[in-house]
Amino acid sequence: MNIKVERVKAILLDMGSVLVAYSGGVDSTLLLKLAHDALGERALAVTTVSPTLPDYELAEAQAIAQQIGARYVVFDKHEMEDERFLANTPDRCYFCKASMCQQLIEYAQQHGYRYVIDGSNADDTGDYRPGARAAREYGMRSPLQEAGFTKADVRALARELGLPNWDKPASACLASRLPYGDPITAEKLTQIGRAEGVLRDLGLRQYRVRHHGDVARIETAQADFDAVLAHREAIVAALKALGYAYVALDLAGFRSGSMNEVIGKNG
């Protein structure tokens, strides 16, 4: 682990100044901590916000950046203005990431930061990740990945450094709750975010509300099935009040990227 930490520090020091694409997840939080420790004022955290980001995620990100002591800015991103993103094809994440990269690079150039970096790690090479392709095309660097950090390494070091979100479950933007081909709207994202807030308020940590028209398909860890069923009536009532006609519990449990399971099966 120490060797990997030294590699990251060397990479950051060689960069000289960085703009950290900071989501508030454990990966980007660890990267921000290491960048701040190595570069001080020459490291800036940037969170881009849109209807795809739940409000509580932004609040948590801001609080942790303040705890680290890092310089931090927030600005709006523009994927909701891109018809290609709103069409919600399997390349949705590419268009979103490309738009974000362009914004971050322009901001970095205007304010004198040499590199834009993100928190991707060595395990982020599986599944279907068109966003990673966009990041590579725009020249975004991933110091944790370059130094060989796995997700387990990230969590272990984040815990050692006292970062409060070291065990935070993986998260993804709210658009990932929609099946490909179902157009993205701000109204749907708000509905999904509020539905997931119901589960969050029950104390669940790993969950998704997959949006299938008037059906809300709940994915949660199988260990939490009993908790969901114990609050079944309250959950159903709350989600119906949000506009869903039916509420289902997916017996396969939580799967990150489960909407990708159907790619290639229909043609």
HELIX and SHEET records of a PDB file:
HELIX    1   1 ASN A    2  MET A   15  1                                  14    
HELIX    2   2 VAL A   26  LEU A   39  1                                  14    
HELIX    3   3 GLY A   40  ARG A   42  5                                   3    
HELIX    4   4 ASP A   55  ILE A   68  1                                  14    
HELIX    5   5 GLU A   79  GLU A   81  5                                   3    
HELIX    6   6 GLU A   83  LEU A   86  1                                   4    
HELIX    7   7 ARG A   92  HIS A  111  1                                  20    
HELIX    8   8 PRO A  130  GLU A  137  1                                   8    
HELIX    9   9 PRO A  143  GLU A  146  1                                   4    
HELIX   10  10 LYS A  151  GLU A  160  1                                  10    
HELIX   11  11 LEU A  174  ARG A  177  5                                   4    
HELIX   12  12 ALA A  186  ASP A  201  1                                  16    
HELIX   13  13 GLN A  222  ASP A  224  5                                   3    
HELIX   14  14 PHE A  225  ALA A  230  1                                   6    
HELIX   15  15 ARG A  232  ALA A  241  1                                  10    
HELIX   16  16 SER A  258  VAL A  262  5                                   5    
SHEET    1   A 4 ARG A  71  ASP A  76  0                                        
SHEET    2   A 4 ALA A  43  VAL A  49  1                                        
SHEET    3   A 4 VAL A  18  ALA A  21  1                                        
SHEET    4   A 4 TYR A 115  ILE A 117  1                                        
SHEET    1   B 3 TYR A 207  HIS A 212  0                                        
SHEET    2   B 3 VAL A 215  THR A 220 -1                                        
SHEET    3   B 3 TYR A 246  LEU A 249  1                                        
END                                                                             
